[in-house]
Amino acid sequence: MKMKAIVTVTLKPSILDPQGEAVAHALQNMGVKGVQSVRIGKHIELEIEGGKRRRCGRSWRRSRKSC
């Protein structure tokens, strides 16, 4: 069975995001209205082969706790 996992990695809210601040400032300079904040992160897609859905979910929960 093939499964697809989508992982989004972002900084914790307490960590400053200078890249996000630069993008927010650039958007304001371009005339985009209403942007209050920007956070930059990574979007990762994994295609997993084999295994059972329940086991994959268990592995994901274990890895999430380490963050």
mmCIF file of the C-alpha atoms, coordinates in Angstrom:
data_MODEL
# 
_entry.id   MODEL 
# 
loop_
_atom_site.group_PDB 
_atom_site.id 
_atom_site.type_symbol 
_atom_site.label_atom_id 
_atom_site.label_alt_id 
_atom_site.label_comp_id 
_atom_site.label_asym_id 
_atom_site.label_entity_id 
_atom_site.label_seq_id 
_atom_site.pdbx_PDB_ins_code 
_atom_site.Cartn_x 
_atom_site.Cartn_y 
_atom_site.Cartn_z 
_atom_site.occupancy 
_atom_site.B_iso_or_equiv 
_atom_site.pdbx_formal_charge 
_atom_site.auth_seq_id 
_atom_site.auth_comp_id 
_atom_site.auth_asym_id 
_atom_site.auth_atom_id 
_atom_site.pdbx_PDB_model_num 
ATOM 1  C CA . MET A 1 1  ? 0.000  0.000  0.000  1.00 0.00 ? 1  MET A CA 1 
ATOM 2  C CA . LYS A 1 2  ? 1.357  3.430  -0.951 1.00 0.00 ? 2  LYS A CA 1 
ATOM 3  C CA . MET A 1 3  ? 0.743  6.283  1.426  1.00 0.00 ? 3  MET A CA 1 
ATOM 4  C CA . LYS A 1 4  ? 1.496  9.957  1.120  1.00 0.00 ? 4  LYS A CA 1 
ATOM 5  C CA . ALA A 1 5  ? 2.532  12.027 4.123  1.00 0.00 ? 5  ALA A CA 1 
ATOM 6  C CA . ILE A 1 6  ? 2.673  15.802 4.005  1.00 0.00 ? 6  ILE A CA 1 
ATOM 7  C CA . VAL A 1 7  ? 4.932  17.430 6.583  1.00 0.00 ? 7  VAL A CA 1 
ATOM 8  C CA . THR A 1 8  ? 4.948  21.159 7.285  1.00 0.00 ? 8  THR A CA 1 
ATOM 9  C CA . VAL A 1 9  ? 7.961  22.461 9.194  1.00 0.00 ? 9  VAL A CA 1 
ATOM 10 C CA . THR A 1 10 ? 7.779  25.935 10.731 1.00 0.00 ? 10 THR A CA 1 
ATOM 11 C CA . LEU A 1 11 ? 9.591  27.806 13.446 1.00 0.00 ? 11 LEU A CA 1 
ATOM 12 C CA . LYS A 1 12 ? 8.059  27.885 16.914 1.00 0.00 ? 12 LYS A CA 1 
ATOM 13 C CA . PRO A 1 13 ? 6.031  31.067 17.511 1.00 0.00 ? 13 PRO A CA 1 
ATOM 14 C CA . SER A 1 14 ? 8.589  32.247 20.087 1.00 0.00 ? 14 SER A CA 1 
ATOM 15 C CA . ILE A 1 15 ? 11.411 32.199 17.480 1.00 0.00 ? 15 ILE A CA 1 
ATOM 16 C CA . LEU A 1 16 ? 11.895 35.348 15.381 1.00 0.00 ? 16 LEU A CA 1 
ATOM 17 C CA . ASP A 1 17 ? 11.463 34.874 11.626 1.00 0.00 ? 17 ASP A CA 1 
ATOM 18 C CA . PRO A 1 18 ? 13.544 37.556 9.856  1.00 0.00 ? 18 PRO A CA 1 
ATOM 19 C CA . GLN A 1 19 ? 12.866 36.010 6.446  1.00 0.00 ? 19 GLN A CA 1 
ATOM 20 C CA . GLY A 1 20 ? 9.121  36.199 7.083  1.00 0.00 ? 20 GLY A CA 1 
ATOM 21 C CA . GLU A 1 21 ? 9.459  39.826 8.203  1.00 0.00 ? 21 GLU A CA 1 
ATOM 22 C CA . ALA A 1 22 ? 11.361 40.658 4.991  1.00 0.00 ? 22 ALA A CA 1 
ATOM 23 C CA . VAL A 1 23 ? 8.611  39.079 2.871  1.00 0.00 ? 23 VAL A CA 1 
ATOM 24 C CA . ALA A 1 24 ? 5.903  40.958 4.798  1.00 0.00 ? 24 ALA A CA 1 
ATOM 25 C CA . HIS A 1 25 ? 7.776  44.228 4.260  1.00 0.00 ? 25 HIS A CA 1 
ATOM 26 C CA . ALA A 1 26 ? 8.220  43.494 0.532  1.00 0.00 ? 26 ALA A CA 1 
ATOM 27 C CA . LEU A 1 27 ? 4.494  42.749 0.165  1.00 0.00 ? 27 LEU A CA 1 
ATOM 28 C CA . GLN A 1 28 ? 3.650  46.071 1.819  1.00 0.00 ? 28 GLN A CA 1 
ATOM 29 C CA . ASN A 1 29 ? 6.036  47.844 -0.581 1.00 0.00 ? 29 ASN A CA 1 
ATOM 30 C CA . MET A 1 30 ? 4.254  46.170 -3.499 1.00 0.00 ? 30 MET A CA 1 
ATOM 31 C CA . GLY A 1 31 ? 0.947  47.578 -2.303 1.00 0.00 ? 31 GLY A CA 1 
ATOM 32 C CA . VAL A 1 32 ? -0.528 44.369 -0.909 1.00 0.00 ? 32 VAL A CA 1 
ATOM 33 C CA . LYS A 1 33 ? -2.950 45.353 1.878  1.00 0.00 ? 33 LYS A CA 1 
ATOM 34 C CA . GLY A 1 34 ? -4.025 43.400 4.940  1.00 0.00 ? 34 GLY A CA 1 
ATOM 35 C CA . VAL A 1 35 ? -0.950 41.210 5.500  1.00 0.00 ? 35 VAL A CA 1 
ATOM 36 C CA . GLN A 1 36 ? -0.393 41.184 9.257  1.00 0.00 ? 36 GLN A CA 1 
ATOM 37 C CA . SER A 1 37 ? 2.393  38.620 9.504  1.00 0.00 ? 37 SER A CA 1 
ATOM 38 C CA . VAL A 1 38 ? 4.333  36.118 7.408  1.00 0.00 ? 38 VAL A CA 1 
ATOM 39 C CA . ARG A 1 39 ? 6.033  32.932 8.655  1.00 0.00 ? 39 ARG A CA 1 
ATOM 40 C CA . ILE A 1 40 ? 8.388  31.002 6.359  1.00 0.00 ? 40 ILE A CA 1 
ATOM 41 C CA . GLY A 1 41 ? 8.572  27.214 6.545  1.00 0.00 ? 41 GLY A CA 1 
ATOM 42 C CA . LYS A 1 42 ? 9.063  24.074 4.496  1.00 0.00 ? 42 LYS A CA 1 
ATOM 43 C CA . HIS A 1 43 ? 6.511  21.790 2.845  1.00 0.00 ? 43 HIS A CA 1 
ATOM 44 C CA . ILE A 1 44 ? 7.696  18.181 2.470  1.00 0.00 ? 44 ILE A CA 1 
ATOM 45 C CA . GLU A 1 45 ? 5.801  15.370 0.742  1.00 0.00 ? 45 GLU A CA 1 
ATOM 46 C CA . LEU A 1 46 ? 6.789  11.762 1.434  1.00 0.00 ? 46 LEU A CA 1 
ATOM 47 C CA . GLU A 1 47 ? 5.555  8.767  -0.519 1.00 0.00 ? 47 GLU A CA 1 
ATOM 48 C CA . ILE A 1 48 ? 5.749  5.707  1.735  1.00 0.00 ? 48 ILE A CA 1 
ATOM 49 C CA . GLU A 1 49 ? 5.625  2.165  0.380  1.00 0.00 ? 49 GLU A CA 1 
ATOM 50 C CA . GLY A 1 50 ? 4.235  -0.776 2.312  1.00 0.00 ? 50 GLY A CA 1 
ATOM 51 C CA . GLY A 1 51 ? 3.107  -1.154 5.878  1.00 0.00 ? 51 GLY A CA 1 
ATOM 52 C CA . LYS A 1 52 ? -0.256 -0.720 7.456  1.00 0.00 ? 52 LYS A CA 1 
ATOM 53 C CA . ARG A 1 53 ? -2.032 2.574  7.938  1.00 0.00 ? 53 ARG A CA 1 
ATOM 54 C CA . ARG A 1 54 ? -2.243 2.095  11.707 1.00 0.00 ? 54 ARG A CA 1 
ATOM 55 C CA . ARG A 1 55 ? 1.500  1.438  12.006 1.00 0.00 ? 55 ARG A CA 1 
ATOM 56 C CA . CYS A 1 56 ? 2.358  4.506  9.898  1.00 0.00 ? 56 CYS A CA 1 
ATOM 57 C CA . GLY A 1 57 ? 0.166  6.667  12.100 1.00 0.00 ? 57 GLY A CA 1 
ATOM 58 C CA . ARG A 1 58 ? 1.903  5.359  15.215 1.00 0.00 ? 58 ARG A CA 1 
ATOM 59 C CA . SER A 1 59 ? 5.333  6.157  13.737 1.00 0.00 ? 59 SER A CA 1 
ATOM 60 C CA . TRP A 1 60 ? 4.199  9.667  12.859 1.00 0.00 ? 60 TRP A CA 1 
ATOM 61 C CA . ARG A 1 61 ? 2.929  10.384 16.368 1.00 0.00 ? 61 ARG A CA 1 
ATOM 62 C CA . ARG A 1 62 ? 6.248  9.198  17.843 1.00 0.00 ? 62 ARG A CA 1 
ATOM 63 C CA . SER A 1 63 ? 8.268  11.449 15.540 1.00 0.00 ? 63 SER A CA 1 
ATOM 64 C CA . ARG A 1 64 ? 6.005  14.445 16.244 1.00 0.00 ? 64 ARG A CA 1 
ATOM 65 C CA . LYS A 1 65 ? 6.677  14.230 19.992 1.00 0.00 ? 65 LYS A CA 1 
ATOM 66 C CA . SER A 1 66 ? 10.391 14.765 19.422 1.00 0.00 ? 66 SER A CA 1 
ATOM 67 C CA . CYS A 1 67 ? 9.817  18.266 17.978 1.00 0.00 ? 67 CYS A CA 1 
# 
